[in-house]
Amino acid sequence: MLTGFRNPILPGSHPDPSLCRVGSDFYLVTSTFEWFPGLPIFHSRDLVNWRPLGHVLDRPEQLPLDGIRPSGGLYAPTIRYHDGVFHVICTLVDGTAETGNFVVTATDPAGPWSKPHWLGEPDSFDPSLLFDDDGRVWFHATRPVDAAGHTEIWLRELDPAAMRLIGPEHVIWQGALRGVVWAEGPHLYRIGDRYHLVAAEGGTALDHAVSVARATHVTGPYEGNPRNPVLTHRHLGADHPIGATGHADLIQTADGDWWAVLLAIRPPGILGRETFLTPVGWQDGWPVITGVRLVETHPRLPEHRWPAEPRCDTFDGPELGPHWNQLRTPRDRFWQTGDGLWLRLRPETLTERGCPSLIARRQQHVHFAAFTALDFAPASATECAGLVLLQNDEFQLRCEITLGLARLIRRAAGKDELLAEQPIGEGRIRLAVEAHDQAYEFRLDGAAFGGPVDGGVLNPHTAGSFTGAYLGLYASSHGLPSTTTAHFPYFEYRSLEPPTP
């Protein structure tokens, strides 16, 4: 008897999912924008339970994110498998050293992955690949038509040996609805004797949708499904428990069943766009998606759970776990593991578009608690370390320890507001934060610090961001040289979500 599973399958900021199947194994990647390492890759055998394998772009020479603006960087990857090789194609937006579309390859999805093969086309984004039955490979992507958000999806052949685009361009789609904006996120599939194009439209907020077109030739012409959009929750209102459904990628299991992964948002939206899974049927040769539910019937695949990750990280291994990230590309290693996490204070701060001494992870639950401790002896009042929640360089909550003081700071629209301050003694101090919806309460050595704080500054809607909230450990010398280090012996993240009914 099939059981149910609970959406999302990847909670927290995991937008723009794409997946492929190799035998009984599934592999999935998502966008990461300005965060490093780039493009987390996950492995599953039942489409529901996923384990992290690492990141596609995990070496600084692969990913130049220096100076990238918030919500710039890596947009909408696609993963495909062909003839023993995995391919991930993606766009680097607003890059300084390189920009545009690129392909990386690997024979093992856990890596190592190649250096990027740059394809150019800096005006295009959301690229995908189709490996056709005749051996030809087709690149397809989105590009703007005007400044009002109208776009077109275009196609061109890729020479996989030379990793360059060849032959003429073909514009194949401009969206299903008249005057539609942001027709994007295209994926082509050859199903039987027809080519099916699945694309997003309407933007990634509440008007997000999935539309479908098909053709007998890969270059078109494409006819739209008369029932388009085949998936949207725009008509269900802002209070529906799942909104902004779109950017889907389809997969067929070995038994012939079809499923889609896609992004969606759960109110109040502070977690950002998450990865959901929903079944796909077929009628009159068109895919049918009835909607996305919080509790869905399990795929007809043997359930395969992976060993649970420990909720407390003591940083006793030689490397950081795959859930930890840095802002932009770290050009030198400012952290050390073993007997806890050691952060070297550097001049960079969280309020700049640099790479600060920050190790952060996604907030994955609306109700959660996080705990750490800090051993820190600042040499001056300009040196600080602590626990931070952030959306980007302009929207943050920071619980900072400095010389003789603890400070609670809310940053909104680029301006800091001191919410609380109190003197502290020397020695180890325990830091914690507990959140319920958008109310965050910090604690110092078990005592409340500053009272509940409105965390609306972390909401992507407030910040105009493509990512959800992150939390982590931070240290800075605020523009001055320093030899000081901050020691965090552990970090624990605990979900406080109510049990699934």
MOFENNOR-V72132 format. One record per residue. N is the residue number from 1. RES is the residue in one small letter. BURIAL is I if it has 24 or more other C-alpha atoms within 12 Angstrom, else O. Layout:
# MOFENNOR-V72132
n: [N:N]
res: [RES:RES]
burial: [BURIAL:BURIAL]
This chain:
# MOFENNOR-V72132
n: [1:2:3:4:5:6:7:8:9:10:11:12:13:14:15:16:17:18:19:20:21:22:23:24:25:26:27:28:29:30:31:32:33:34:35:36:37:38:39:40:41:42:43:44:45:46:47:48:49:50:51:52:53:54:55:56:57:58:59:60:61:62:63:64:65:66:67:68:69:70:71:72:73:74:75:76:77:78:79:80:81:82:83:84:85:86:87:88:89:90:91:92:93:94:95:96:97:98:99:100:101:102:103:104:105:106:107:108:109:110:111:112:113:114:115:116:117:118:119:120:121:122:123:124:125:126:127:128:129:130:131:132:133:134:135:136:137:138:139:140:141:142:143:144:145:146:147:148:149:150:151:152:153:154:155:156:157:158:159:160:161:162:163:164:165:166:167:168:169:170:171:172:173:174:175:176:177:178:179:180:181:182:183:184:185:186:187:188:189:190:191:192:193:194:195:196:197:198:199:200:201:202:203:204:205:206:207:208:209:210:211:212:213:214:215:216:217:218:219:220:221:222:223:224:225:226:227:228:229:230:231:232:233:234:235:236:237:238:239:240:241:242:243:244:245:246:247:248:249:250:251:252:253:254:255:256:257:258:259:260:261:262:263:264:265:266:267:268:269:270:271:272:273:274:275:276:277:278:279:280:281:282:283:284:285:286:287:288:289:290:291:292:293:294:295:296:297:298:299:300:301:302:303:304:305:306:307:308:309:310:311:312:313:314:315:316:317:318:319:320:321:322:323:324:325:326:327:328:329:330:331:332:333:334:335:336:337:338:339:340:341:342:343:344:345:346:347:348:349:350:351:352:353:354:355:356:357:358:359:360:361:362:363:364:365:366:367:368:369:370:371:372:373:374:375:376:377:378:379:380:381:382:383:384:385:386:387:388:389:390:391:392:393:394:395:396:397:398:399:400:401:402:403:404:405:406:407:408:409:410:411:412:413:414:415:416:417:418:419:420:421:422:423:424:425:426:427:428:429:430:431:432:433:434:435:436:437:438:439:440:441:442:443:444:445:446:447:448:449:450:451:452:453:454:455:456:457:458:459:460:461:462:463:464:465:466:467:468:469:470:471:472:473:474:475:476:477:478:479:480:481:482:483:484:485:486:487:488:489:490:491:492:493:494:495:496:497:498:499:500:501]
res: [m:l:t:g:f:r:n:p:i:l:p:g:s:h:p:d:p:s:l:c:r:v:g:s:d:f:y:l:v:t:s:t:f:e:w:f:p:g:l:p:i:f:h:s:r:d:l:v:n:w:r:p:l:g:h:v:l:d:r:p:e:q:l:p:l:d:g:i:r:p:s:g:g:l:y:a:p:t:i:r:y:h:d:g:v:f:h:v:i:c:t:l:v:d:g:t:a:e:t:g:n:f:v:v:t:a:t:d:p:a:g:p:w:s:k:p:h:w:l:g:e:p:d:s:f:d:p:s:l:l:f:d:d:d:g:r:v:w:f:h:a:t:r:p:v:d:a:a:g:h:t:e:i:w:l:r:e:l:d:p:a:a:m:r:l:i:g:p:e:h:v:i:w:q:g:a:l:r:g:v:v:w:a:e:g:p:h:l:y:r:i:g:d:r:y:h:l:v:a:a:e:g:g:t:a:l:d:h:a:v:s:v:a:r:a:t:h:v:t:g:p:y:e:g:n:p:r:n:p:v:l:t:h:r:h:l:g:a:d:h:p:i:g:a:t:g:h:a:d:l:i:q:t:a:d:g:d:w:w:a:v:l:l:a:i:r:p:p:g:i:l:g:r:e:t:f:l:t:p:v:g:w:q:d:g:w:p:v:i:t:g:v:r:l:v:e:t:h:p:r:l:p:e:h:r:w:p:a:e:p:r:c:d:t:f:d:g:p:e:l:g:p:h:w:n:q:l:r:t:p:r:d:r:f:w:q:t:g:d:g:l:w:l:r:l:r:p:e:t:l:t:e:r:g:c:p:s:l:i:a:r:r:q:q:h:v:h:f:a:a:f:t:a:l:d:f:a:p:a:s:a:t:e:c:a:g:l:v:l:l:q:n:d:e:f:q:l:r:c:e:i:t:l:g:l:a:r:l:i:r:r:a:a:g:k:d:e:l:l:a:e:q:p:i:g:e:g:r:i:r:l:a:v:e:a:h:d:q:a:y:e:f:r:l:d:g:a:a:f:g:g:p:v:d:g:g:v:l:n:p:h:t:a:g:s:f:t:g:a:y:l:g:l:y:a:s:s:h:g:l:p:s:t:t:t:a:h:f:p:y:f:e:y:r:s:l:e:p:p:t:p]
burial: [O:O:O:O:I:I:I:I:I:I:I:I:I:I:I:I:I:I:I:I:I:I:O:O:I:I:I:I:I:I:I:I:I:I:I:I:I:I:I:I:I:I:I:I:I:I:I:I:I:I:I:I:I:I:I:I:I:I:I:O:O:I:I:I:I:I:I:I:I:I:I:I:I:I:I:I:I:I:I:I:I:I:O:O:O:I:I:I:I:I:I:I:I:I:I:O:O:I:I:I:I:I:I:I:I:I:O:O:I:I:I:O:I:I:I:I:I:I:I:I:I:I:I:I:I:I:I:I:I:I:I:I:O:O:O:O:I:I:I:I:I:I:I:I:O:O:O:O:O:I:I:I:I:I:I:I:I:I:O:I:O:O:I:O:I:O:O:O:O:I:I:I:I:I:I:I:I:O:O:I:I:I:I:I:I:I:I:I:I:I:I:O:O:I:I:I:I:I:I:I:I:I:I:I:I:I:I:I:I:I:I:I:I:I:I:O:O:I:I:I:O:I:I:I:I:O:O:I:I:I:I:I:I:I:O:O:O:O:O:O:O:I:I:I:I:I:I:I:I:I:I:I:I:O:O:O:O:I:I:I:I:I:I:I:I:I:I:I:I:I:I:I:I:I:I:I:I:I:I:I:O:O:O:O:O:I:I:I:I:O:I:I:I:I:O:O:O:I:I:I:I:O:O:O:O:O:O:O:O:O:O:O:I:I:I:O:O:O:O:I:I:I:I:I:I:I:I:I:I:I:O:O:O:I:I:I:I:O:O:I:I:I:I:I:I:I:I:I:I:I:I:I:I:I:I:I:I:I:I:I:I:I:I:I:I:I:I:I:I:I:I:I:I:I:I:I:I:I:O:O:O:I:I:I:I:I:I:I:I:I:I:I:I:I:I:I:I:I:I:I:I:I:I:I:I:I:I:I:I:I:I:I:O:O:O:O:O:O:I:I:O:O:O:O:O:O:O:O:I:I:I:I:I:I:I:I:I:I:I:I:I:I:I:I:O:O:O:O:I:I:O:O:I:I:I:I:I:I:I:I:I:I:I:I:I:I:I:I:I:I:I:I:I:I:I:I:I:I:O:O:O:O:O:I:I:I:I:I:I:I:I:I:I:I:O:O:O:O:O:O:O]
